[in-house]
Amino acid sequence: MKDSFARFSPLYCTFKELIMVPESHLSNRRDPWKNYGSTILATSDSNVVDDDLDLDLDSLDSREEPHRDKGSNLTAYFNIVCIVAGSGTLGIPYAIQQGGWITVLFLILSATMNVYANIKLIECLYHDGKSRRISMSQVAYDAFGKIGLVLVGFFFNALSVGCPILYLILSGENFKILFNDIFGISLEVKSWIFICASLMCIPFVMLKTMKEASWLSILGTISTMMVVFVVFITSLVELPNNRDKHEHQFINPRNIPIALATVFFSYGGNIVYPHIESSMKHPRAWPKVLSSATATVTIFYLLVCIPAYATYGDTTLSPIYKSLPSGLVVLITVLMISIHILLALPIYQTAFALEIEEYLSINITTLGKSREFMYRAITRILTVLFTVYIAITFPYFADVMSLLGALGNGKKFG
């Protein structure tokens, strides 16, 4: 049988023919990646994958089998919105300022591409019809061997680790502003990074999967909605006073690449999508959940960027609260986005930790409940310590992440 994944990738077929060896020799190969990420699909009389059927979301009935330890579609929806919306809500207005009004069209186009690409991304996890890969790194290994594993694994893991580090830096800077302006407490950014990491280490260690972290996503989504509301209302109130003070462009060709990089990064979330989908009771509902969440995020972006750019024009800054009138409005915006950042931190880190724990076989079946928790806690605490070390020592980390984010999230549209 020519599997569906190969049917969509001629290069995969060519490469597979070059490296194929008899199955009897595979068992003699000491390959740590051979079974990594492979979760055997449950089979029964009603859900066996027919070899004569094309592999798509409808043909994998086993994905529809509910599990009590899985989350609902609504839980997955909030996970996606929380992960995606925070990275772009404050930066999208500046992207419009860079590229002009035409960037709004690119934003909508990017949302559409994001939905299509990430539906296909999840389909690739089931490409052989027999097992489910846990991440795109394993799919890349299946298709292109170790070269694919290294390239895709680098970008995905760089984003999985890099985003929490970037969020730690942002939260540290924001809390320094908040506590200095409100309470007169003056601490260095490094001190606030340590405080934020300590606060988020507790849920990161205690919440094992995406389903258990869903309450963080709900609170994060609510804080993002409040940011959108504050920026939207403030921009409309300020519009009459700024209508003729600033210039607006329909298109700025020179800065279009910068605008597109921001837009692509603002829809970044594909590094955690495999884990969100695996936490769903009914994974076959993934296209509907992803489409709904992406539509919600896009509405958030439009509600922020259109009135903000209309009001502040060529003086629009990133983050957008720098363009708002100083005072209570700015403090509320900074507070809400800081809360969102802190709540999104454990979700990003959980995605990275789940892959590490899968590779190291840290699970209850292998270790038992007590040892599994102990090893998981040690692994995740070390992950937090690593992110803190990079956050306080690596200069210009935000600039590096902007480049990796644009490359890592832009490659999914290729």
C-alpha positions as CSV (number, residue, x, y, z in Angstrom):
1,M,0.0,0.0,0.0
2,K,1.2,3.4,-0.9
3,D,0.5,5.4,2.2
4,S,-1.2,8.8,2.1
5,F,1.7,10.7,3.4
6,A,3.9,9.4,0.6
7,R,1.2,10.2,-1.9
8,F,1.5,13.9,-0.9
9,S,5.3,13.9,-0.8
10,P,7.2,12.6,-3.9
11,L,10.5,13.5,-2.2
12,Y,9.5,11.3,0.7
13,C,9.0,8.3,-1.7
14,T,12.4,8.9,-3.4
15,F,14.2,9.2,0.0
16,K,12.4,6.1,1.4
17,E,13.5,4.0,-1.6
18,L,17.1,5.0,-1.1
19,I,17.3,4.1,2.6
20,M,14.8,1.2,2.8
21,V,16.2,-1.9,4.4
22,P,14.5,-5.3,5.2
23,E,12.2,-5.1,8.2
24,S,14.1,-8.0,9.8
25,H,17.2,-5.8,10.1
26,L,15.3,-3.0,11.8
27,S,15.1,-4.9,15.1
28,N,18.9,-5.1,15.2
29,R,19.4,-1.4,14.8
30,R,20.0,0.6,18.0
31,D,18.0,3.6,17.0
32,P,16.6,5.7,19.9
33,W,14.2,7.4,17.5
34,K,12.7,4.3,16.1
35,N,9.7,4.2,18.4
36,Y,9.9,7.7,19.8
37,G,6.5,9.5,19.7
38,S,4.7,6.5,18.3
39,T,1.4,5.8,20.1
40,I,-0.4,2.8,18.8
41,L,-3.9,3.5,17.8
42,A,-6.6,1.5,19.5
43,T,-8.3,-1.0,17.3
44,S,-11.6,-2.8,17.3
45,D,-14.1,-4.2,14.9
46,S,-15.4,-0.7,14.2
47,N,-12.3,1.3,14.0
48,V,-9.6,-0.7,12.2
49,V,-7.9,1.5,9.5
50,D,-8.7,0.0,6.1
51,D,-5.7,-0.3,3.9
52,D,-7.7,0.6,0.9
53,L,-8.9,3.9,2.3
54,D,-7.1,7.2,1.9
55,L,-5.8,8.5,5.2
56,D,-7.5,11.6,6.4
57,L,-9.3,12.9,9.4
58,D,-12.5,11.0,8.6
59,S,-10.9,7.7,8.0
60,L,-9.2,7.4,11.4
61,D,-12.3,6.4,13.5
62,S,-10.0,5.5,16.3
63,R,-9.3,9.2,16.9
64,E,-13.0,9.5,17.8
65,E,-12.7,7.1,20.7
66,P,-13.4,9.1,23.9
67,H,-11.1,8.8,26.9
68,R,-12.0,9.9,30.4
69,D,-8.6,11.5,31.0
70,K,-8.9,13.7,27.9
71,G,-10.2,17.3,27.7
72,S,-13.2,18.7,25.8
73,N,-13.2,20.6,22.6
74,L,-13.8,23.8,24.6
75,T,-10.6,23.1,26.6
76,A,-8.6,22.8,23.4
77,Y,-10.2,26.0,22.1
78,F,-9.0,28.0,25.1
79,N,-5.6,26.4,24.9
80,I,-5.1,27.6,21.3
81,V,-6.5,31.1,22.0
82,C,-4.3,31.6,25.0
83,I,-1.2,30.4,23.3
84,V,-1.7,32.4,20.1
85,A,-3.4,35.6,21.0
86,G,-0.9,36.9,23.5
87,S,2.1,36.9,21.1
88,G,0.4,39.3,18.7
89,T,-2.2,41.4,20.4
90,L,0.2,44.2,21.3
91,G,2.5,43.9,18.2
92,I,0.0,43.7,15.4
93,P,-0.8,47.5,15.3
94,Y,3.0,48.1,14.8
95,A,3.0,45.6,11.9
96,I,0.2,47.6,10.3
97,Q,2.3,50.8,10.8
98,Q,5.2,49.1,9.1
99,G,3.4,47.6,6.1
100,G,0.4,49.9,5.7
101,W,-3.3,49.1,5.6
102,I,-2.6,46.2,3.2
103,T,-1.1,44.3,6.1
104,V,-4.7,43.8,7.3
105,L,-5.3,41.7,4.2
106,F,-2.1,39.8,4.9
107,L,-3.4,39.2,8.4
108,I,-6.6,37.6,7.2
109,L,-4.7,35.6,4.6
110,S,-2.2,34.4,7.2
111,A,-5.1,33.2,9.4
112,T,-6.6,31.2,6.6
113,M,-3.2,29.6,5.8
114,N,-2.6,28.9,9.4
115,V,-5.8,26.9,9.7
116,Y,-5.1,24.9,6.5
117,A,-1.4,24.3,7.4
118,N,-2.1,23.1,11.0
119,I,-4.9,20.8,9.9
120,K,-2.5,19.1,7.6
121,L,0.1,19.2,10.4
122,I,-2.1,17.1,12.6
123,E,-2.9,14.7,9.7
124,C,0.8,14.1,9.2
125,L,1.0,12.7,12.8
126,Y,-1.2,9.8,11.6
127,H,0.5,9.3,8.2
128,D,1.0,5.6,8.5
129,G,-2.5,4.8,9.7
130,K,-1.2,2.6,12.5
131,S,0.4,4.9,15.0
132,R,0.4,8.5,16.1
133,R,3.5,10.5,16.2
134,I,3.8,12.8,19.2
135,S,5.4,15.8,17.3
136,M,6.5,17.0,13.9
137,S,10.1,16.2,14.7
138,Q,9.2,12.5,14.4
139,V,7.2,13.1,11.2
140,A,10.3,14.8,9.8
141,Y,12.4,11.8,10.8
142,D,10.0,9.4,9.1
143,A,10.1,11.4,5.9
144,F,13.7,12.6,5.7
145,G,15.7,10.7,8.3
146,K,18.1,12.4,10.7
147,I,18.4,15.5,8.5
148,G,14.7,16.2,8.8
149,L,14.9,15.4,12.5
150,V,17.7,17.9,13.1
151,L,16.2,20.8,11.1
152,V,12.6,20.5,12.3
153,G,13.6,19.5,15.8
154,F,15.9,22.5,16.1
155,F,13.2,25.1,15.1
156,F,10.4,23.4,17.1
157,N,12.5,22.9,20.3
158,A,14.1,26.4,19.9
159,L,10.6,27.9,19.9
160,S,9.4,25.6,22.7
161,V,12.2,26.7,24.9
162,G,12.7,30.2,23.5
163,C,9.1,31.5,23.9
164,P,9.1,30.8,27.7
165,I,12.4,32.6,28.0
166,L,11.1,35.6,26.0
167,Y,8.0,35.6,28.1
168,L,10.1,35.6,31.3
169,I,12.0,38.7,30.1
170,L,8.8,40.5,29.1
171,S,7.1,39.7,32.4
172,G,10.1,40.8,34.3
173,E,10.2,44.2,32.5
174,N,6.4,44.7,32.9
175,F,6.4,43.9,36.6
176,K,9.3,46.3,37.1
177,I,7.2,49.1,35.5
178,L,4.1,48.2,37.4
179,F,5.5,47.9,40.9
180,N,7.7,51.0,40.4
181,D,4.8,53.2,39.3
182,I,2.2,51.9,41.7
183,F,4.0,50.9,44.9
184,G,7.4,52.6,44.4
185,I,9.1,49.2,44.7
186,S,12.3,49.3,42.6
187,L,13.8,45.9,41.7
188,E,16.0,44.9,38.8
189,V,14.5,43.0,35.9
190,K,16.6,40.0,36.9
191,S,14.9,39.9,40.3
192,W,11.5,40.0,38.7
193,I,12.5,37.2,36.3
194,F,13.4,35.0,39.3
195,I,10.1,35.9,41.0
196,C,8.0,35.1,37.9
197,A,9.8,31.9,37.3
198,S,9.3,30.8,40.9
199,L,5.5,31.5,40.6
200,M,5.1,29.6,37.4
201,C,7.3,26.7,38.4
202,I,4.5,25.4,40.7
203,P,1.8,24.9,38.1
204,F,4.4,23.7,35.5
205,V,5.5,20.9,37.8
206,M,2.1,20.0,39.2
207,L,0.1,20.1,35.9
208,K,1.1,17.1,33.8
209,T,-0.8,17.6,30.5
210,M,-2.5,20.2,28.4
211,K,-5.9,19.2,29.8
212,E,-4.8,19.9,33.4
213,A,-3.4,23.3,32.3
214,S,-6.8,24.3,30.8
215,W,-7.7,26.6,33.7
216,L,-4.6,28.6,33.0
217,S,-5.7,29.0,29.4
218,I,-9.2,30.2,30.4
219,L,-7.7,32.9,32.7
220,G,-5.2,33.9,30.1
221,T,-7.9,34.3,27.4
222,I,-9.9,36.5,29.8
223,S,-6.9,38.7,30.4
224,T,-6.3,39.0,26.7
225,M,-9.9,40.0,26.1
226,M,-9.6,42.8,28.7
227,V,-6.4,44.0,26.9
228,V,-8.3,44.1,23.6
229,F,-11.2,45.9,25.1
230,V,-9.0,48.6,26.8
231,V,-7.0,49.2,23.6
232,F,-10.1,49.2,21.4
233,I,-12.0,51.7,23.6
234,T,-9.0,54.0,24.2
235,S,-8.2,54.2,20.5
236,L,-11.8,55.1,19.6
237,V,-11.9,57.8,22.3
238,E,-8.5,59.2,21.1
239,L,-9.4,59.1,17.4
240,P,-11.1,62.6,17.1
241,N,-8.0,64.2,18.7
242,N,-5.6,62.5,16.4
243,R,-7.5,62.2,13.1
244,D,-5.4,64.8,11.2
245,K,-2.1,64.6,13.2
246,H,-0.7,61.4,11.8
247,E,0.0,59.9,8.4
248,H,-1.3,56.6,7.1
249,Q,-0.1,54.5,4.2
250,F,-1.9,51.9,2.2
251,I,1.3,50.0,1.5
252,N,4.9,50.5,2.4
253,P,6.9,48.0,0.2
254,R,10.2,48.6,2.0
255,N,8.8,47.3,5.4
256,I,6.5,44.6,4.1
257,P,8.9,41.8,5.1
258,I,9.1,43.1,8.7
259,A,5.3,43.3,8.8
260,L,4.9,39.8,7.5
261,A,7.4,38.4,10.1
262,T,5.3,39.9,12.9
263,V,2.1,38.5,11.4
264,F,3.6,35.0,11.0
265,F,4.9,35.1,14.5
266,S,1.5,36.3,15.8
267,Y,-0.1,33.0,14.6
268,G,2.7,30.9,16.1
269,G,1.4,28.0,18.1
270,N,2.1,25.0,15.9
271,I,4.8,23.8,18.4
272,V,2.1,22.9,20.9
273,Y,-0.7,21.9,18.6
274,P,0.2,18.2,18.5
275,H,0.0,18.1,22.3
276,I,-3.3,20.0,22.4
277,E,-4.8,17.7,19.8
278,S,-3.6,14.6,21.7
279,S,-5.4,15.9,24.9
280,M,-8.8,16.0,23.1
281,K,-11.5,13.5,23.8
282,H,-12.6,13.8,20.1
283,P,-9.5,14.6,18.0
284,R,-11.5,14.4,14.8
285,A,-13.0,17.7,15.9
286,W,-9.6,19.4,15.5
287,P,-10.4,21.3,12.3
288,K,-13.5,22.8,13.8
289,V,-11.7,23.7,17.1
290,L,-8.7,25.2,15.3
291,S,-10.9,27.2,12.9
292,S,-13.0,28.6,15.7
293,A,-9.9,29.5,17.8
294,T,-8.1,31.1,14.9
295,A,-11.2,33.1,14.0
296,T,-11.4,34.4,17.6
297,V,-7.7,35.4,17.6
298,T,-8.1,37.2,14.3
299,I,-11.1,39.1,15.6
300,F,-9.0,40.2,18.6
301,Y,-6.2,41.3,16.3
302,L,-8.5,43.3,14.0
303,L,-10.2,45.0,17.0
304,V,-6.8,46.2,18.2
305,C,-4.9,47.0,15.0
306,I,-7.5,48.9,13.0
307,P,-8.6,51.5,15.5
308,A,-5.0,51.8,16.9
309,Y,-3.5,52.5,13.5
310,A,-6.3,54.8,12.5
311,T,-5.7,56.8,15.7
312,Y,-1.9,56.9,16.0
313,G,-0.9,56.3,12.3
314,D,2.9,56.5,11.7
315,T,3.6,57.0,15.5
316,T,2.1,53.6,16.4
317,L,4.6,51.8,18.6
318,S,5.2,48.2,19.8
319,P,3.9,47.2,22.2
320,I,0.8,49.3,21.6
321,Y,0.4,50.5,25.2
322,K,3.4,52.8,24.5
323,S,1.2,54.8,22.2
324,L,-1.7,55.1,24.7
325,P,-2.1,58.0,27.0
326,S,-0.1,57.5,30.2
327,G,-2.0,56.7,33.3
328,L,-4.5,54.1,34.5
329,V,-5.2,52.8,31.0
330,V,-1.5,51.9,30.4
331,L,-1.2,50.3,33.9
332,I,-4.3,48.1,33.3
333,T,-3.0,47.0,29.9
334,V,0.4,46.2,31.2
335,L,-1.1,44.3,34.2
336,M,-3.4,42.2,32.0
337,I,-0.8,41.3,29.4
338,S,1.7,40.4,32.2
339,I,-0.9,38.1,33.7
340,H,-1.5,36.5,30.3
341,I,2.3,36.0,29.8
342,L,2.6,34.3,33.2
343,L,-0.3,32.0,32.5
344,A,1.0,31.1,29.0
345,L,4.4,30.3,30.3
346,P,3.6,26.8,31.8
347,I,1.7,25.8,28.7
348,Y,4.7,26.4,26.4
349,Q,7.0,24.7,28.8
350,T,4.6,21.8,29.1
351,A,4.8,21.2,25.4
352,F,8.6,20.9,25.6
353,A,8.5,18.9,28.7
354,L,6.1,16.3,27.3
355,E,8.5,15.6,24.4
356,I,11.5,15.2,26.8
357,E,9.5,12.9,29.1
358,E,8.4,10.8,26.1
359,Y,11.9,10.4,24.9
360,L,13.2,9.5,28.5
361,S,10.2,7.2,29.1
362,I,9.1,9.1,32.1
363,N,5.6,7.7,32.6
364,I,3.6,5.8,35.2
365,T,3.7,2.5,33.2
366,T,7.5,2.4,33.3
367,L,8.3,4.0,36.6
368,G,5.2,3.8,38.8
369,K,3.2,6.8,40.1
370,S,5.7,8.0,42.8
371,R,8.9,7.7,40.7
372,E,7.2,9.1,37.7
373,F,6.2,12.3,39.6
374,M,9.7,12.6,41.1
375,Y,11.5,12.3,37.8
376,R,9.0,14.6,36.1
377,A,9.5,17.2,38.8
378,I,13.2,17.0,38.5
379,T,13.1,17.3,34.7
380,R,10.8,20.3,34.8
381,I,12.6,22.1,37.6
382,L,15.8,21.8,35.5
383,T,13.9,23.2,32.5
384,V,12.9,26.2,34.5
385,L,16.4,26.8,35.8
386,F,17.7,26.6,32.3
387,T,15.2,29.2,31.0
388,V,16.0,31.5,33.9
389,Y,19.7,31.3,33.2
390,I,19.3,32.1,29.5
391,A,16.8,34.9,30.3
392,I,19.2,36.8,32.6
393,T,22.5,36.1,30.8
394,F,21.8,36.0,27.0
395,P,21.9,39.5,25.4
396,Y,19.6,40.5,22.6
397,F,17.5,37.3,23.1
398,A,14.3,39.0,21.9
399,D,15.9,39.9,18.6
400,V,17.1,36.3,18.1
401,M,13.6,35.0,18.9
402,S,12.0,37.4,16.4
403,L,14.2,35.8,13.7
404,L,13.6,32.2,14.9
405,G,9.9,32.9,15.3
406,A,9.5,34.2,11.7
407,L,11.5,31.2,10.3
408,G,10.0,28.6,12.5
409,N,6.4,29.6,12.0
410,G,6.8,30.7,8.4
411,K,8.2,27.3,7.3
412,K,4.8,25.7,8.0
413,F,3.4,27.6,5.1
414,G,6.0,26.2,2.7
